[in-house]
């Protein structure tokens, strides 16, 4: 690929609204806090279960200033939550009993060249390093990758994983309609496999909206229904099914793929995919569906639906706690998602401890020593 980057498509690392990402590393120390508006009993549960948030978004202020200076963005068009700072993050984490956050960086813009994209990634990486060093034990980060620029992505893997201590990489479900699992990404996945990388995914707007339907980039596909409500879940599902079809986890056995929002629609169509996968190209065998569903990881960012359907197909030790903050407002997390997770009858107390903390520690042992 040349250094030129198409300006016809936004370079987005997706998240609800206008996308973001960063990462965090943490302590196992219990944080004890109270919150007057919490649902009954949740404060005590937070004191018992220290949490690792595997899905917390971050927009580097240095990147915002740089991108605005180069007229790559209009800061006023970024979602308001992208202007929240690390002080806000720590207050939220303390309130929720989160010891550690793995942050997902967002840097959405139309980059004019591969060199400019590398500069944007480097500014974001340096910002995340400073955050982690300034708050020991509280934060770590993923490396943002743009798979439609393989050279810049390869550089970012070497820079972030090889030099700066990132705990994984962050990718979107598709780039210009080319979904994860496509052979176009094999070269980079070979490199990620050599690092035994955690590959964290995130959805975005669906590609190829019919002319006249979607309007400007990011406009709702269905008027009045924000894309993160339905389209994002379909985007994740498409990526997961394509990875199953292409046997991604067999071809790259040392990577670990994290699907957000409890896997989108994947758990709910698992039986359908087993029954009808023979009509896919390449053909999807039922055994491959069962195998990949049990090997993917899933976060709880949402709020997610009750876990019974997910646990029909997925081992409990592959479920990770995530909040989606600040894209998901604090009251959504504190008053809806957390109480629902605490009360979900599908989880045993031991499984819930794993979801909150232990599963992430097994997946990313570096979180214990950061």
C-alpha positions in Angstrom: 0.0 0.0 0.0 1.3 3.5 -0.8 1.5 6.3 1.7 -1.6 7.9 0.3 -4.8 7.2 2.2 -8.2 7.5 0.7 -10.1 10.6 1.9 -13.4 9.1 0.9 -13.8 7.1 4.1 -13.4 8.2 7.6 -10.5 6.6 9.5 -12.4 5.6 12.6 -11.6 3.4 15.5 -15.3 2.9 16.4 -17.3 3.5 19.4 -20.9 4.6 20.0 -21.4 8.1 18.7 -18.1 9.0 17.1 -15.6 6.4 18.4 -12.7 6.2 20.9 -10.2 4.0 22.6 -7.5 3.7 25.2 -6.3 1.1 27.8 -5.6 0.4 31.4 -3.7 -1.8 33.8 -4.4 -2.3 37.4 -4.2 -3.4 40.9 -6.0 -6.1 42.8 -6.7 -3.8 45.7 -10.3 -3.5 46.7 -11.8 0.0 46.4 -14.6 0.7 48.9 -16.9 3.5 47.9 -20.5 4.4 48.4 -23.0 6.0 46.0 -26.3 7.3 47.3 -28.3 6.6 44.1 -27.0 3.0 43.6 -29.4 0.1 43.6 -29.7 -1.6 47.0 -26.9 -3.9 47.8 -24.6 -3.0 45.0 -22.1 -1.0 47.2 -21.4 -4.1 49.3 -20.9 -6.1 46.1 -18.5 -3.6 44.7 -16.5 -3.8 47.9 -16.2 -7.5 47.6 -15.4 -7.6 43.8 -12.6 -5.4 42.5 -13.3 -4.9 38.8 -11.1 -4.6 35.7 -12.9 -2.6 33.1 -11.9 -4.0 29.7 -14.0 -1.6 27.7 -13.4 2.1 28.6 -13.0 4.7 25.8 -10.4 7.5 25.7 -9.8 10.4 23.4 -6.3 11.9 23.9 -6.5 15.7 24.4 -3.1 15.9 22.6 -4.6 14.2 19.6 -7.7 16.5 19.6 -5.5 19.6 19.6 -3.2 18.2 16.9 -6.1 17.0 14.7 -7.9 20.4 15.0 -4.7 22.3 14.2 -4.3 20.2 11.0 -8.0 20.8 10.2 -8.7 17.0 10.3 -11.6 17.4 12.7 -14.1 19.9 13.9 -13.8 19.4 17.7 -17.4 20.5 18.2 -18.6 17.6 16.1 -16.9 15.0 18.4 -19.3 13.6 21.0 -19.3 15.6 24.3 -18.0 12.5 26.2 -14.8 12.7 24.2 -13.8 15.8 26.2 -14.0 14.0 29.6 -10.5 13.7 31.2 -8.6 11.2 33.3 -9.8 12.9 36.5 -13.4 12.1 35.4 -12.4 8.5 34.6 -10.9 8.0 38.0 -13.9 9.4 39.8 -16.2 7.1 37.8 -13.9 4.1 38.4 -13.8 4.7 42.2 -17.5 5.0 42.3 -18.0 1.7 40.4 -15.3 -0.2 42.3 -13.1 -0.4 39.2 -9.4 -0.9 40.1 -8.1 -1.0 36.6 -9.3 0.2 33.2 -8.0 -1.0 29.8 -8.7 2.0 27.6 -9.7 1.9 24.0 -8.3 5.0 22.1 -10.4 6.9 19.6 -8.8 9.0 16.8 -11.5 9.5 14.1 -10.4 11.6 11.1 -9.7 11.5 7.4 -5.9 11.2 7.3 -4.2 12.5 4.2 -1.3 10.1 4.2 0.0 7.0 5.9 2.7 9.2 7.5 0.0 11.4 9.0 -1.9 8.4 10.3 1.3 7.2 12.0 1.7 10.6 13.6 -1.8 10.4 15.0 -1.3 7.0 16.4 2.0 8.0 17.9 0.5 11.0 19.6 -2.3 8.8 21.0 0.2 6.2 22.2 2.4 8.7 24.0 -0.7 10.2 25.7 -1.7 6.8 27.0 1.8 6.0 28.2 1.7 9.3 30.2 -1.7 8.4 31.7 -0.5 5.0 32.8 2.7 6.4 34.3 0.9 9.2 36.1 -1.6 6.8 37.7 0.3 3.6 38.5 -1.9 0.5 38.5 -5.0 2.2 37.2 -4.5 2.3 33.5 -3.1 0.4 30.5 -3.9 0.7 26.8 -4.5 -1.0 23.5 -2.7 0.0 20.3 -5.1 1.5 17.7 -4.8 -0.2 14.4 -6.2 0.8 11.0 -6.1 -2.5 9.0 -6.8 -0.8 5.7 -3.2 0.6 6.0 -1.1 -2.5 6.6 2.2 -0.7 6.7 1.1 1.8 9.4 -0.6 -1.0 11.3 2.5 -3.2 11.3 4.5 -0.2 12.5 1.9 0.4 15.3 2.1 -3.2 16.4 5.9 -3.0 16.7 5.7 0.4 18.4 2.9 -0.3 20.8 3.3 -4.0 21.7 7.1 -4.3 21.1 8.3 -1.0 22.7 5.6 0.7 24.8 4.0 -2.1 26.7 0.5 -2.0 25.4 -1.6 -5.0 26.5 -3.2 -5.7 23.1 -4.5 -4.0 19.9 -7.8 -2.5 19.1 -9.5 -2.9 15.7 -12.9 -2.1 14.2 -15.2 -4.9 12.8 -14.8 -3.7 9.2 -12.7 -1.3 7.1 -14.6 0.0 4.0 -16.8 -3.1 4.1 -13.8 -5.6 4.4 -14.6 -7.5 7.6 -12.2 -9.1 10.1 -11.3 -12.6 9.0 -10.8 -11.4 5.4 -7.5 -12.8 3.8 -6.5 -9.1 3.2 -5.6 -8.9 6.9 -3.6 -12.2 7.0 -0.2 -10.6 6.9 -0.9 -8.5 10.0 -2.7 -11.3 11.8 0.5 -13.4 11.3 2.4 -10.6 13.0 -0.2 -10.4 15.8 0.0 -14.2 16.2 3.7 -13.9 16.8 3.0 -11.5 19.7 0.3 -13.8 21.0 -1.8 -10.6 20.9 -5.1 -9.8 22.5 -7.2 -8.4 19.6 -9.9 -6.3 20.9 -12.7 -5.4 18.5 -15.3 -2.7 18.3 -18.2 -2.1 15.9 -19.0 1.0 13.9 -21.6 2.2 11.3 -22.5 -0.4 8.8 -20.7 0.0 5.4 -22.3 0.7 2.1 -25.5 2.4 3.3 -27.7 2.8 0.2 -27.6 6.3 -1.4 -30.1 8.6 0.1 -30.8 6.4 3.1 -28.0 7.2 5.6 -27.2 10.8 4.8 -23.9 12.1 6.0 -21.3 9.8 7.7 -22.6 8.7 11.0 -26.3 9.6 10.2 -28.8 7.0 11.5 -29.5 4.2 9.0 -33.1 4.3 10.3 -34.2 7.8 11.1 -34.6 8.3 14.8 -32.7 5.1 15.8 -29.1 5.7 16.6 -26.7 3.3 14.9 -25.2 2.1 18.1 -28.7 0.7 19.1 -28.8 -2.0 16.4 -26.3 -1.5 13.6 -23.2 -1.8 15.9 -24.4 -5.2 17.2 -24.9 -6.4 13.6 -21.4 -5.1 12.7 -19.8 -7.2 15.4 -21.9 -10.2 14.4 -20.8 -9.9 10.8 -17.2 -9.8 11.8 -17.5 -12.8 14.2 -19.3 -14.9 11.5 -16.7 -14.0 8.9 -13.9 -15.0 11.3 -15.7 -18.3 11.9 -16.2 -18.8 8.2 -12.5 -18.1 7.5 -11.4 -20.2 10.6 -9.4 -17.2 11.9 -8.7 -18.7 15.3 -7.4 -22.0 13.7 -5.1 -20.1 11.3 -3.9 -17.8 14.1 -4.1 -19.9 17.2 -2.1 -17.7 19.5 -4.3 -14.6 19.2 -7.2 -14.0 21.6 -10.2 -12.1 20.0 -12.5 -10.0 22.3 -16.0 -9.3 21.0 -17.7 -6.3 22.6 -21.3 -6.0 23.8 -21.5 -9.8 24.6 -20.9 -10.7 21.0 -23.6 -8.6 19.4 -26.2 -11.0 18.0 -23.8 -13.9 17.7 -25.1 -15.9 20.8 -28.7 -15.6 19.6 -28.0 -16.8 16.0 -25.5 -19.6 17.0 -28.0 -22.4 16.4 -29.1 -20.8 13.1 -25.5 -20.5 12.0 -24.8 -24.2 12.8 -27.9 -25.2 10.8 -27.5 -22.9 7.8 -23.8 -22.3 7.7 -23.5 -24.6 4.8 -25.0 -21.9 2.6 -22.1 -19.5 3.5 -19.0 -19.2 1.3 -16.8 -20.7 2.4 -19.0 -23.3 4.0 -19.3 -23.0 7.8 -19.3 -26.4 9.6 -21.4 -26.7 12.8 -18.3 -27.9 14.7 -16.4 -24.7 13.7 -19.3 -22.6 15.1 -19.2 -24.3 18.4 -15.4 -24.2 18.6 -15.0 -20.5 17.7 -17.9 -19.4 20.0 -16.1 -21.2 22.9 -12.7 -19.5 22.0 -13.8 -15.9 21.5 -13.9 -13.6 24.5 -16.9 -11.4 25.2 -17.3 -8.2 27.3 -20.4 -7.1 29.2 -20.5 -3.5 28.0 -24.1 -2.7 27.2 -26.0 -3.2 29.3 -26.0 -6.7 27.9 -29.0 -9.0 27.8 -29.3 -11.6 30.6 -26.4 -14.1 30.3 -28.3 -17.4 30.0 -28.2 -17.5 26.2 -24.5 -16.4 26.1 -23.6 -19.1 28.6 -25.3 -21.7 26.4 -22.4 -21.4 24.0 -19.6 -19.7 25.9 -17.5 -20.8 28.9 -18.0 -18.3 31.8 -14.2 -17.8 32.0 -14.3 -16.1 28.6 -16.6 -13.3 29.7 -15.0 -10.0 30.7 -16.3 -7.0 32.6 -16.7 -3.8 30.5 -18.6 -0.6 31.0 -18.4 1.3 27.6 -17.9 4.5 29.7 -17.9 7.4 28.8 -19.8 6.5 25.6 -22.2 4.8 28.0 -23.2 7.5 30.6 -22.3 6.9 34.2 -25.9 6.5 35.2 -26.5 3.8 32.6 -23.5 1.9 34.1 -24.3 2.5 37.7 -28.1 2.3 37.8 -28.8 -0.2 35.0 -25.8 -2.3 33.9 -24.1 -3.0 37.2 -27.2 -3.9 39.1 -28.4 -6.2 36.3 -25.1 -8.0 36.2 -25.1 -8.4 39.9 -28.6 -9.8 39.9 -28.2 -12.1 36.8 -29.3 -15.5 37.9 -27.2 -17.2 35.2 -23.9 -16.4 37.0 -22.8 -18.2 40.1 -20.9 -16.0 42.7 -17.6 -17.6 41.6 -18.4 -17.0 37.9 -19.2 -13.4 38.7 -15.9 -12.9 40.4 -14.2 -14.2 37.3 -16.2 -11.8 35.1 -15.2 -8.8 37.2 -11.5 -9.6 37.7 -10.0 -13.1 37.4 -10.8 -13.8 33.7 -9.1 -10.6 32.6 -6.1 -11.4 34.7 -5.8 -14.8 33.1 -6.1 -13.3 29.6 -3.7 -10.4 30.3 -1.3 -11.4 33.1 0.5 -8.0 32.6 -2.3 -6.4 34.5 -1.0 -7.9 37.7 2.5 -6.2 37.3 1.8 -2.9 35.6 
